Amino acid sequence: MANPSEKLALSLEELKKFQNDQGIAVIKSSGLSRTHKERLIKNGFLKEVLKGWYISSRPDELPGDTISWYMSFWKFAAVYLNSRFGDEWCLSPEQSLSIHAGNLSVPRQLLVRSPKASNNIIQLLHGISFLDLKLEIPDRPSMITINGIQVYSLFEGLTAIGSDFYKSNPTDARTCLSMVKDVSGLLNKLLDGGKSIVAGRLAGAFRNIGNNKIANEIINTMKSAGYDVREDDPFKEKLIWTLDKKVLSPYVNRITLMWQQYRQTVIEHFPPVKELASDIEGYLKSVEEKYAEDAYHSLSIEGYKVTTQLIERVRAGNWNPEANEEDRRERNAMAARGYYQAFQAVKSSIRKILEGENAGEVVDDDLGIWYRELFSPSVAAGLIKASDLAGYRNGQVYIKGSKHTPLNPEAVRDAMPVLFDLLRAETEPSVRAVLGHFILVYIHPYMDGNGRIGRLLFNTMLASGGYSWKVIPVEKRNDYMESLEKASVEQDITDFVKFLANLK
C-alpha cells in the first residue's frame, strides 16, 4: 500500500497535467478525482476560487496571501469564460483597450459581454469579481485573442469607447492611439457606422498626442462623405511630448507616457534640487557611512533575516563561503554579501556622476554590473545558476501581493532602453530618482532583486542632484509597497512621491 508521500506524489502528477509552463493550473472540478482534489487542497497545492473551480497554489502560502490568485487570474478568466460561453464572449471595449496597451493589472471587476450571459456578478477571491453582461459582441473579424482573453480589436475598441475612458485611463488611451499607424481600418469603422461624434473625438485625441496627420485625415474623410464633424479633445490635459510614430511596441510609448504623466507630480512634492557635491570624497564617505543601515533595511524589506552583526562581518571580510560551510549555505549571508558588492559598484557609478558624466548614461552602462554583483555570491555558492546573471529575465515574474503584472520578457527588452533614454534626457534629478525607481520596478527586468536594484537606482539619481542617501525603513514597508501598488495599478503616483520625499 502506498504511503502518504507516495499518494501525494500521485496527486501532484495529476496536477502537473493541467499546469502551463509557468506552473499555473486552472481546473474544473470534473477534471480531477475527488481523492486527488481533497489531497491537493489539504496539502496546500490547490485552492478553490468558486464552487467547482480551482487554481494551483503553493503550500507555503498563508491565509490571505494573494500571489497564486493574481498569478492565475488571467488564465482563470480565459478557461472559465471559455467553459461557460464557448467563443461567444469578450471583454468590454474599455478593458479591451487596456490590454492592447499592455496594462495587465488585475481589475477589481472584469466586465464580460456575451449573448449567453445572465447579468450576474460572480464573486471570486480577494474582492475580485466578474460581471457578465448579456450583450451582443462584435463579429469575429472585429475581435482578437490576446493571451487567451477575447477582446475588441484595436479599431473596434477605439470606435466603441466613450469620452470617460480618455479621462480615467489617459495612459492606456494614448498608448492605444499611438499604435495606429494607418487610419484606413479606423475610417472604415467610422464611415460604416456613421459615427460622426466618435470621429470628432478621435480626431481631437490624435491631435492631442501630436498626430495631426491622422487627425486631419479623419476630419477630411468624414466631411467628404457628408458628415458634420466637430473636433473635440477628450483628454483633460494636453500632451507635452510628441510620441514616436514609428514605435510598434505599446510598452515603449506606455513608459514614455507614464514618465510625462508623473513628472510634474514629482517636481511639485519633492524638495528642491541641491547643488552637485563638490567634495566627491566627502560625499562618497557619507554614502559609505549609510551602508550598514541601508543594507539592513533594504534586505529586510525583501524578507531576508539580516542582523547588523552579519552586515559588519561581511564588510570586514569575515565571510568565507569556501572555508565556512555555514556561510556557503546561508541564504541571508549570500544576500548580505551580494548587497555589499553591489553597494560598492554603486559608489563607483556615483563617482562618475559627481565627476560630470551623464547620470542616465552611467546607469545604462553600470546597471548590469550592480545586478551581477548582487547575485554573484549566490552563484558561487551554487544557490542560483551562472546563466541567471546573463541579463534580463527570460520568463514571466509576479510580485507577491500585487495586482500589477510586470512586463513580459520581450517587452522588457523594448522598455529598458526607453528607461535609460528618459534618464539621460531628464533635467530634474528628483524626477530621475523617483521615476527611475518606479519605472524599473514597474518593468521588473530581472527574475529577482528588482526592489534592491530600484532602491540603489533611486539613491544614485539622488546623488546626481546633490541629495543625501535616503534609507527606506523596513518599519514603513507597508506604506512603501502600498504607494508603489497605487502608482502601478491605479496610475496615481502622488503617495509614492510623498513617501520618498519625506524620507530622512
Secondary structure, DSSP 8 states (H G I E B T S, - for coil): ---HHHHHHHHHHHHHTT--TTS--EEEGGGS-HHHHHHHHHTTSEEEEETTEEEE--TT--TT--HHHHHHHHHHHHHHHHHHHTT--EE-HHHHHHHHTT-----SEEEEEETT--SEEEE-STT-EEEEEE-----GGGEEEETTEEEE-HHHHHHH--THHHHH-HHHHHHHHHT----HHHHHHHHHHT-HHHHHHHHHHHHHTT-HHHHHHHHHHHHHTT--------SSS--SS---TT---HHHHHHHHHHHHHHHHHHHHS-------S-HHHHHHHHHHTHHHHHHHHHHHTT----HHHHHHHHTT---TTT-HHHHH-HHHHHHHHHHHHHHHHHHHHHHHHTT--HHHHHHHHHHHHHHHHHHHHHHTTSS-GGGGSSS-SS----TT-S-----HHHHHHHHHHHHHHHHH---HHHHHHHHHHHHHHH--SSS-HHHHHHHHHHHHHHTTT-------GGGHHHHHHHHHHHHHS---HHHHHHHHT--
